[in-house]
Amino acid sequence: MFDSIAGKFTGIMRTLSGKGKISEKNVRDAVEEIKEALLDADVNLRVVRRFVNSTLDEALGEKVLSSVDPGQQFTKIVYDKMVELLGGTENTALRLKGKDATSIILLMGLQGSGKTTAAHKLAWKLKKEGRRVMLVAADLVRPAAITQLEVLGEKAGVPVFTIPGEKDPAKVAEQAISKARHDLIDTVIIDTSGRMHLDEALMEEIQRVAKVSRPDETLFVADAMTGQSAVDIAKEFEEKVGISGVILTKFDSDTRGGAALSLRSVVGKPIKFIGTGEKMEDLEVFHPERIATRILGMGDIVSLVEKAQEQYDQAEAERLQKKMAKNTFDLQDYLEQLEKMDKMGSADKLLEMIPGAKGNISEEDLHLEELEKEKAIIRSMTRFERSNYRIIGPSRRKRIARGSGTSVAEVNRLLKKFEKSRLMMKKVMTNSKYQAAFQKMMGM
């Protein structure tokens, strides 16, 4: 995400940060490059003008030009402006009632924007947070929309309300809410129908659904890859129906970032969630300050740590720490850690979160192909072999190589690497400084 603009911004900041002194011309040249980068990213023209003018006004002040480290001061200004552009520090949390009442979330958007997928991802996320969720199939236009929601609802482990043969989505919504209240469901997510383009029939239908459901949140679902079109459509929905926030889907595929960088300023509503992949868990809360650091090439360590903490509870993290310290960490543990890394997201996403990694470290540098082979090798071992790698002699190595589709040399390489890693882990985990860092990362 933001590959193009992040690369340009990183280059601009790197050029200025290397200067002991910067002149007014340096600042104007940098701001002009920022302007071009934003326009290339398909950011709304008025938004670009406001961003550039306010950045220039502040950057040309005495505070920057006569600063001890003018490059850092300029970077700080650009960062602050970027955070403000993306929504600042406003609260983007869903406005939901307590669990003793029923909260209604209405999703709307054009066909193909990803509403149904977003609905089940949001349902899964809220269920994980301890809420009782019901999905409502009020998209009665798109063929197989109800079936799709039922399949996704089952996957997320939440009930899906439908009325077979019903043609009026407002009736479906009304009866769904009545049932939810009866069944003590505290969160209802209504998936409405979209169209290939905006029309009065669509707006009237959603207005009727909104009138009977009286939602706590009316979320506009937009495809990030449509850029300025998403912003224009969001404006229409805001004027005709009213929206409380935005879910930006396909955010991971949006290399330009025009929609994300324009929506808040143009529509005046916060981006609440971003879709970052195809998995059920790939719906993240939108944090303006974290996205700003990614755009400026500073990484996003907070999100990276949160992703790590999602994969470990405290008891598991403590168990792992003890095994490393006692040198009893085995190949089964190693396999589990590799699998947890997979769940944290693609290598490309993780690299974005590491400061300075994007553009400097490639996926090839991470030897991902080798890690896949290592997983295959360990899976070809028996549980006993995984728990005691020293028993793996020549005949066992041949069998494991055949079973994993690798060579004996690759099996040997893994075992040698693992032995070195165990010794290194023991050394690290008996050092109090590294112990504290590990505990902090795992949320202990």
LOTIGU-686408 format. One record per residue (C-alpha): residue in one letter; x, y, z. Coordinates in steps of 0.05 Angstrom, whole numbers, plus 5000, padded with zeros to 4 digits. Layout:
N
AXYZ;...
This chain:
444
M500050005000;F502350714985;D508450434949;S509051004899;I507851594945;A511751285003;G517851194958;K517551924936;F516452205006;T522151785033;G526852054979;I524752774994;M525752705069;R532352355060;T535052915016;L533253455067;S535253065129;G542353015104;K543353765102;G546254145162;K542754775136;I536954865089;S534955485050;E528255755030;K529655474960;N530854774989;V524154805025;R520355064964;D523454514920;A521653974971;V514554224977;E513854244901;E516053514899;I510953344953;K505653684912;E507453264850;A507552634892;L500552774920;L497752934851;D500852304822;A497451914878;D490652174853;V489452614914;N483953124907;L486653774878;R483654234931;V486453774985;V493353804954;R493154564951;R491154625024;F496454125046;V502054455006;N500255165026;S499855015101;T506254605098;L509955165062;D507555705110;E510055315170;A516455055138;L518855745118;G518455995189;E524556155231;K523555515272;V525755085213;L530755505174;S534855685236;S533955025271;V539854595295;D536954025254;P532554345200;G531453685163;Q528253365224;Q523953985237;F521453965165;T519953215170;K516053355235;I511853885200;V510253435141;Y508552865189;D503753305230;K500353555166;M499652845140;V496452615206;E491653205203;L489953045130;L488352325148;G483852505207;G488352755262;T487252485332;E479652435328;N476351815358;T474951305303;A471850785349;L464950525331;R459350875369;L456050255398;K451250195457;G452749755517;K451549005513;D444749075547;A442049425484;T442149285409;S446849705366;I445549755292;I450949825238;L448549975167;L453449835110;M452550165042;G456450274978;L456750104905;Q456649394878;G463549094879;S466049544934;G466648954982;K460649075028;T458948345041;T466148155054;A467048765100;A460648565137;H463147875157;K470148145174;L467048665219;A462348145250;W468347695265;K472248285295;L466548495341;K465047775361;K472447705380;E471548325424;G465947965462;R459748235427;R453947795403;V453147945330;M447947815277;L448747935202;V442748155162;A442047975088;A438548595061;D441848574992;L435948294953;V438548524884;R445248184871;P444447444853;A447346984906;A448647564954;I444547225009;T448146554998;Q454846905000;L453247245066;E450646585096;V457146235077;L461446805105;G457146845168;E458246115181;K465646215172;A465546785222;G461146385270;V455446895271;P448046795253;V445347095188;F438147345185;T434347235120;I427147225097;P426546765036;G422447074980;E422047765012;K423048344962;D423148935011;P429949035046;A426749515097;K422148945121;V428148475126;A431848995168;E425849145213;Q424448405228;A431848255238;I432448795291;S426148545326;K429047835328;A435748095352;R432548455410;H428547835428;D434847395425;L439047895464;I443648025405;D447548665420;T450148825350;V446548785283;I450348895218;I445949035157;D448748875088;T444949285036;S444749224961;G449249624915;R448949834842;M453949884787;H452950644791;L449051134834;D441551194820;E435351454855;A432450754867;L438750554905;M438551184948;E431051114963;E431950384983;I437750535031;Q433951135059;R428050675076;V432650165108;A435950715148;K429150995170;V426650335199;S433350115229;R435550785258;P442950575257;D448150775308;E453350745252;T452250845178;L458650625145;F460250755072;V464350185042;A469150424988;D474150084943;A480850434956;M483250264885;T477850704853;G481351334879;Q477651984868;S471351604845;A470751324916;V471052034944;D465752304896;I461051714911;A462051804986;K459952534979;E453552314944;F451851814999;E453352325053;E448652835021;K442952345007;V443351855066;G448552115114;I454751715134;S458251665201;G464751365175;V468250975120;I470950265111;L476350285058;T476949595025;K482749324983;F487349805020;D493149325013;S492549354937;D492250114933;T499150324912;R497251054902;G493051244963;G488751784932;A482251564966;A485351505036;L488752175030;S482552545004;L476552235039;R477152565108;S478153265080;V472953235024;V467352845059;G468753065130;K467852355158;P473151905189;I475951275158;K474350765212;F477050115183;I481449885126;G481349215090;T488448955086;G487648275054;E482947705038;K483047345105;M477447435156;E482147785205;D484648285152;L480348865175;E484349375216;V482449995254;F484850605216;H490151005255;P492051655219;E498651735256;R500851025239;I499051095165;A502851755164;T509151425189;R508550885135;I507751415080;L513951785105;G517951135107;M518351125184;G515050445191;D509650265241;I512549895300;V506249975342;S502049585292;L507549065283;V507748945359;E500148905361;K500248375307;A505347975346;Q501248035409;E495047775373;Q498647115361;Y500947025433;D497347025499;Q501447165562;A501846435584;E504446215515;A509546785513;E512146595582;R512545865561;L516446055499;Q521146505539;K522645945589;K524045435534;M528845915500;A532446065565;K533045315584;N535245115514;T529144645506;F526245025446;D525044465394;L523344405320;Q515844365335;D516345035371;Y520245315311;L514945075263;E509445395305;Q513146065304;L513846035228;E506345895223;K504846485269;M508946935225;D504546735166;K498346935206;M501347625219;G500847785145;S504947775081;A512347945083;D510848575042;K505948825096;L510748675152;L516549025117;E512249655113;M511949675188;I519449625200;P522850305200;G527550375140;A525949675113;K521349875056;G525449974994;N531849735029;I529949015045;S526548584993;E522447955003;E528347574970;D532847835027;L528247485077;H529446805042;L521946645043;E522846064995;E527845755043;L522945845102;E517645475062;K522444905051;E524044895125;K516744835142;A516044255093;I522143905123;I519643965195;R512643725175;S515843095145;M518842925213;T515442515267;R513342865332;F519042505367;E524142755317;R521543465324;S522343435399;N529343135396;Y533043335333;R539442985355;I536542295338;I535942485265;G541442075234;P543141945160;S537441455145;R532241905178;R535042505140;K534142135074;R526941955092;I525342675113;A528442955049;R524242485006;G517842655045;S518843405040;G521143424967;T527943704987;S535043454989;V539143145046;A543643765041;E537644215056;V535643785115;N542743825141;R542844585132;L536344665172;L538844245230;K545444615232;K541845285230;F536945065284;E542544855331;K545945535324;S539345895334;R537945515399;L544645725428;M543446445407;M536446445438;K539146185504;K544346735505;V539247275490;M533947015539;T538846995597;N540447725586;S535748155629;K535648725578;Y533348275521;Q528447915567;A525048575583;A524548755509;F521548075492;Q516448135549;K514448835526;M513448605454;M509148025476;G504848475520;M507248125584;
